[in-house]
């Protein structure tokens, strides 16, 4: 089996490209498959990827293979291997270096990344009144992000994410009211950790005095409330419980007597109707109740 020597890359877009090569003479009477291998040259977070591609014979006699779902502005080393079986393959072709880019007229800006949300922004130099942008996260459309294609800056905040997780984000341009869309760009992001939040809470906890003796009135309970709006944090993500101060609350004798349970796994309760929002504005105040077992 001979190594493919005339592999070419064509039709590069922001999220795809095609490969073409001359069909080997032996392939015309034998059943061959072709394996594409992609390796990022500038982003270690993107794993190497290999797959057998579906081929098409062109009018020129060449064989073509479409490669989709690559990331925009990421360099790739691309090689192609001819295989008679899954375990019997020729040596891979010489690597070809490519870098998919957003098409002319559009510019992708670096995203703003937090632990619970990301903000995607881009600009357009053209207007298309019948078209709209859509943002997809892991192939699911973000319903709140569908601005009309106009000249200028555009942005989309994607909320409801988990800390330290990787997400595939794609921006597409679609005809309004249809599923006729074209990809503009695709990229991988990883949300940050909640470490900053945990650090602040730990510092607050250090200010709490832990008595070494039982309280004189064991029927008393504590409601713990911590106000994030006073911590100088402009945005902390999608939180339902965002504040707390230590406040003694006399609620009568608990049914079990002097029993302080460990931290509850129940969702935090708020003093007002809550909505999931990206970021916390100063002045918002919600209650988080904790219990602990008394020594």
C-alpha positions as semicolon CSV with decimal commas, in nm:
position;residue;x (nm);y (nm);z (nm)
1;X;0,000;0,000;0,000
2;X;0,135;0,337;-0,103
3;X;0,123;0,656;0,099
4;X;-0,105;0,924;-0,052
5;X;0,122;1,190;-0,196
6;X;-0,102;1,452;-0,360
7;X;-0,347;1,544;-0,083
8;X;-0,482;1,898;-0,114
9;X;-0,693;2,114;0,118
10;X;-0,977;2,314;-0,040
11;X;-1,283;2,520;0,052
12;X;-1,164;2,628;0,397
13;X;-1,434;2,805;0,602
14;X;-1,448;2,904;0,968
15;X;-1,564;2,557;1,072
16;X;-1,485;2,314;0,787
17;X;-1,266;2,226;0,489
18;X;-1,239;1,953;0,226
19;X;-0,958;1,720;0,122
20;X;-0,901;1,588;-0,229
21;X;-0,652;1,343;-0,377
22;X;-0,599;1,121;-0,678
23;X;-0,765;0,784;-0,647
24;X;-0,498;0,509;-0,624
25;X;-0,513;0,256;-0,907
26;X;-0,552;-0,029;-0,661
27;X;-0,851;0,149;-0,506
28;X;-1,055;0,112;-0,825
29;X;-1,081;-0,263;-0,776
30;X;-1,050;-0,280;-0,398
31;X;-1,247;-0,145;-0,107
32;X;-1,043;0,122;0,068
33;X;-1,129;0,363;0,347
34;X;-0,958;0,689;0,427
35;X;-0,874;0,808;0,775
36;X;-0,831;1,177;0,854
37;X;-0,615;1,279;1,151
38;X;-0,636;1,631;1,298
39;X;-0,394;1,763;1,556
40;X;-0,400;2,117;1,689
41;X;-0,071;2,303;1,653
42;X;-0,147;2,589;1,894
43;X;-0,410;2,473;2,146
44;X;-0,326;2,185;2,380
45;X;-0,685;2,177;2,512
46;X;-0,804;2,036;2,178
47;X;-0,754;1,661;2,165
48;X;-0,614;1,486;1,859
49;X;-0,895;1,349;1,643
50;X;-0,900;1,064;1,389
51;X;-1,197;0,935;1,190
52;X;-1,285;0,758;0,864
53;X;-1,443;1,009;0,629
54;X;-1,717;0,964;0,373
55;X;-1,570;1,008;0,025
56;X;-1,711;1,137;-0,303
57;X;-1,561;1,083;-0,650
58;X;-1,538;1,411;-0,841
59;X;-1,581;1,462;-1,215
60;X;-1,204;1,510;-1,240
61;X;-1,153;1,156;-1,110
62;X;-1,024;1,282;-0,778
63;X;-1,161;1,166;-0,445
64;X;-1,297;1,424;-0,202
65;X;-1,372;1,417;0,170
66;X;-1,554;1,684;0,375
67;X;-1,422;1,762;0,725
68;X;-1,662;1,948;0,956
69;X;-1,663;2,074;1,315
70;X;-1,318;2,227;1,333
71;X;-1,248;2,532;1,547
72;X;-1,199;2,882;1,408
73;X;-0,856;3,046;1,439
74;X;-0,698;2,717;1,550
75;X;-0,401;2,577;1,361
76;X;-0,433;2,212;1,255
77;X;-0,190;1,955;1,123
78;X;-0,392;1,740;0,881
79;X;-0,289;1,402;0,744
80;X;-0,472;1,135;0,544
81;X;-0,425;0,757;0,556
82;X;-0,552;0,490;0,315
83;X;-0,668;0,170;0,488
84;X;-0,765;-0,171;0,350
85;X;-0,901;-0,268;0,694
86;X;-0,919;-0,095;1,029
87;X;-0,583;-0,246;1,123
88;X;-0,412;-0,248;0,783
89;X;-0,322;0,101;0,666
90;X;-0,052;0,273;0,464
91;X;0,169;0,532;0,624
92;X;-0,007;0,869;0,668
93;X;0,044;1,144;0,414
94;X;0,273;1,438;0,483
95;X;0,100;1,677;0,728
96;X;-0,064;1,989;0,587
97;X;-0,098;2,292;0,815
98;X;-0,424;2,486;0,795
99;X;-0,600;2,751;1,005
100;X;-0,976;2,797;0,955
101;X;-1,082;3,163;0,978
102;X;-1,409;3,353;0,999
103;X;-1,519;3,465;0,654
104;X;-1,470;3,821;0,533
105;X;-1,707;4,076;0,681
106;X;-1,716;3,924;1,030
107;X;-1,474;3,946;1,323
108;X;-1,478;3,731;1,636
109;X;-1,362;3,896;1,961
110;X;-1,210;3,713;2,260
111;X;-1,490;3,590;2,492
112;X;-1,535;3,699;2,853
113;X;-1,525;3,384;3,066
114;X;-1,655;3,343;3,421
115;X;-1,736;3,035;3,630
116;X;-2,108;3,031;3,547
117;X;-2,140;3,223;3,223
118;X;-1,951;3,345;2,918
119;X;-2,006;3,648;2,698
120;X;-1,946;3,603;2,326
121;X;-1,896;3,909;2,106
122;X;-1,837;3,969;1,737
123;X;-1,876;4,240;1,474
124;X;-2,028;4,254;1,127
125;X;-1,948;4,492;0,842
126;X;-2,265;4,411;0,651
127;X;-2,641;4,423;0,701
128;X;-2,886;4,151;0,595
129;X;-3,241;4,242;0,711
130;X;-3,373;3,894;0,634
131;X;-3,106;3,716;0,834
132;X;-3,023;3,673;1,202
133;X;-2,731;3,547;1,407
134;X;-2,777;3,246;1,633
135;X;-2,546;3,115;1,904
136;X;-2,524;2,743;1,980
137;X;-2,369;2,582;2,286
138;X;-2,295;2,210;2,252
139;X;-2,530;2,214;1,948
140;X;-2,820;2,367;2,146
141;X;-2,949;2,710;2,040
142;X;-2,931;2,988;2,300
143;X;-3,283;3,124;2,262
144;X;-3,200;3,470;2,399
145;X;-2,934;3,531;2,134
146;X;-3,075;3,590;1,787
147;X;-2,989;3,947;1,682
148;X;-3,056;4,066;1,329
149;X;-2,756;4,079;1,097
150;X;-2,669;4,449;1,110
151;X;-2,351;4,651;1,079
152;X;-2,172;4,690;1,412
153;X;-2,099;4,506;1,733
154;X;-2,300;4,209;1,865
155;X;-2,281;4,013;2,188
156;X;-2,451;3,724;2,365
157;X;-2,430;3,621;2,729
158;X;-2,457;3,246;2,780
159;X;-2,566;3,165;3,135
160;X;-2,649;2,852;3,332
161;X;-2,304;2,695;3,284
162;X;-2,101;2,488;3,529
163;X;-1,757;2,582;3,664
164;X;-1,444;2,426;3,510
165;X;-1,632;2,274;3,217
166;X;-1,553;2,281;2,845
167;X;-1,820;2,400;2,601
168;X;-1,837;2,410;2,223
169;X;-1,970;2,747;2,105
170;X;-2,077;2,815;1,747
171;X;-2,211;3,131;1,580
172;X;-2,425;3,078;1,270
173;X;-2,613;3,306;1,032
174;X;-2,967;3,196;0,945
175;X;-3,261;3,307;0,737
176;X;-3,523;3,433;0,981
177;X;-3,789;3,178;1,073
178;X;-3,606;2,889;0,905
179;X;-3,337;2,633;0,974
180;X;-3,138;2,745;0,669
181;X;-2,809;2,843;0,829
182;X;-2,442;2,881;0,753
183;X;-2,163;2,846;1,007
184;X;-1,954;3,154;1,083
185;X;-1,722;3,031;1,356
186;X;-1,676;2,768;1,625
187;X;-1,455;2,767;1,933
188;X;-1,389;2,583;2,257
189;X;-1,411;2,757;2,595
190;X;-1,362;2,638;2,951
191;X;-1,535;2,814;3,237
192;X;-1,331;2,926;3,534
193;X;-1,339;2,774;3,881
194;X;-1,540;2,896;4,177
195;X;-1,214;2,936;4,368
196;X;-1,246;3,311;4,402
197;X;-1,592;3,269;4,551
198;X;-1,482;2,994;4,787
199;X;-1,185;3,200;4,900
200;X;-1,408;3,493;4,992
201;X;-1,647;3,272;5,182
202;X;-1,358;3,112;5,368
203;X;-1,233;3,455;5,470
204;X;-1,579;3,543;5,594
205;X;-1,603;3,220;5,789
206;X;-1,279;3,306;5,970
207;X;-1,460;3,603;6,123
208;X;-1,721;3,379;6,282
209;X;-1,650;3,291;6,643
210;X;-1,706;2,923;6,721
211;X;-1,801;2,888;7,092
212;X;-1,635;2,602;7,280
213;X;-1,928;2,565;7,518
214;X;-2,294;2,504;7,458
215;X;-2,507;2,820;7,438
216;X;-2,709;2,905;7,745
217;X;-3,024;2,890;7,532
218;X;-2,987;2,583;7,306
219;X;-3,327;2,653;7,150
220;X;-3,179;2,951;6,964
221;X;-3,090;2,900;6,601
222;X;-2,880;3,093;6,357
223;X;-2,960;3,220;6,012
224;X;-2,640;3,283;5,817
225;X;-2,655;3,551;5,551
226;X;-2,361;3,686;5,350
227;X;-2,402;3,987;5,123
228;X;-2,199;3,936;4,805
229;X;-2,287;4,288;4,691
230;X;-2,047;4,421;4,957
231;X;-1,752;4,207;4,850
232;X;-1,651;4,411;4,547
233;X;-1,737;4,137;4,297
234;X;-1,881;4,277;3,971
235;X;-2,008;3,939;3,850
236;X;-2,025;3,601;4,018
237;X;-2,245;3,407;3,777
238;X;-2,582;3,245;3,809
239;X;-2,648;3,222;4,179
240;X;-2,971;3,176;4,368
241;X;-2,819;3,252;4,707
242;X;-2,597;3,554;4,696
243;X;-2,589;3,701;5,046
244;X;-2,556;3,623;5,416
245;X;-2,499;3,789;5,759
246;X;-2,496;3,611;6,092
247;X;-2,826;3,700;6,256
248;X;-2,962;3,537;6,572
249;X;-3,317;3,417;6,515
250;X;-3,538;3,310;6,804
251;X;-3,792;3,068;6,657
252;X;-3,894;2,876;6,967
253;X;-3,787;2,531;7,073
254;X;-3,707;2,300;6,778
255;X;-3,892;1,965;6,789
256;X;-3,571;1,769;6,849
257;X;-3,441;1,991;7,127
258;X;-3,086;2,132;7,105
259;X;-2,991;1,971;6,772
260;X;-2,786;2,161;6,515
261;X;-2,761;1,963;6,190
262;X;-2,474;1,982;5,941
263;X;-2,490;2,204;5,633
264;X;-2,818;2,141;5,457
265;X;-2,819;2,006;5,102
266;X;-3,153;2,172;5,037
267;X;-3,152;2,462;4,788
268;X;-3,102;2,804;4,941
269;X;-3,420;2,989;5,023
270;X;-3,457;3,348;4,914
271;X;-3,655;3,633;5,058
272;X;-3,796;3,726;4,716
273;X;-3,886;3,561;4,385
274;X;-3,562;3,458;4,210
275;X;-3,459;3,449;3,849
276;X;-3,143;3,299;3,701
277;X;-2,928;3,589;3,588
278;X;-2,569;3,625;3,476
279;X;-2,388;3,830;3,733
280;X;-2,503;3,993;4,056
281;X;-2,576;4,363;4,080
282;X;-2,513;4,563;4,392
283;X;-2,821;4,582;4,608
284;X;-2,952;4,234;4,532
285;X;-2,996;4,041;4,857
286;X;-3,100;3,678;4,901
287;X;-3,110;3,457;5,210
288;X;-2,905;3,140;5,252
289;X;-2,995;2,932;5,561
290;X;-2,746;2,691;5,722
291;X;-2,758;2,466;6,025
292;X;-2,482;2,294;6,218
293;X;-2,470;2,030;6,485
294;X;-2,389;2,170;6,829
295;X;-2,087;2,023;7,009
